[in-house]
Amino acid sequence: MCAEAAAAPDDPAAAFNAYTQERYLRTARTQIMARVYGEFYHARGVTAELRDMAVGGRTVEESYDGIAWLYGGP
């Protein structure tokens, strides 16, 4: 059972609406960031050089920290 349904067991419509609102923002962020990261990682030329200068010194852990929101929950 999701947290929203547990919080409103007698009102499934309200629980569904709460769940939908929470997921709406998360899925929008996921789609936007997928596009941004796609352009970022497939950059060429000067854009690729700037990207490399900006994030070239990051460790693997720091890179994962940047996307922890995606795998760490809402």
Phi, psi and omega in degrees: 000135179282161183299324181294319179292323178293327181285336181224064185296336181266001182222077183299329179295316178294321179297317179296318179297319178296317179297316180300316180296318179296317182287330182304309182292322180293317180291325176297314179298320180298315180294316180296314182291328176298319178293315180299310181295324177299313178293322181296311185281339180256018180294156177226164174065220183300322179300319178294321178297316178297318177301314181297322178293323184286321186238004182299332182271000180289145172276168177301318181298318178295324177295317178293326178300328180293338180241015180301328179301330183288322184256349183267002180112184186293000000 
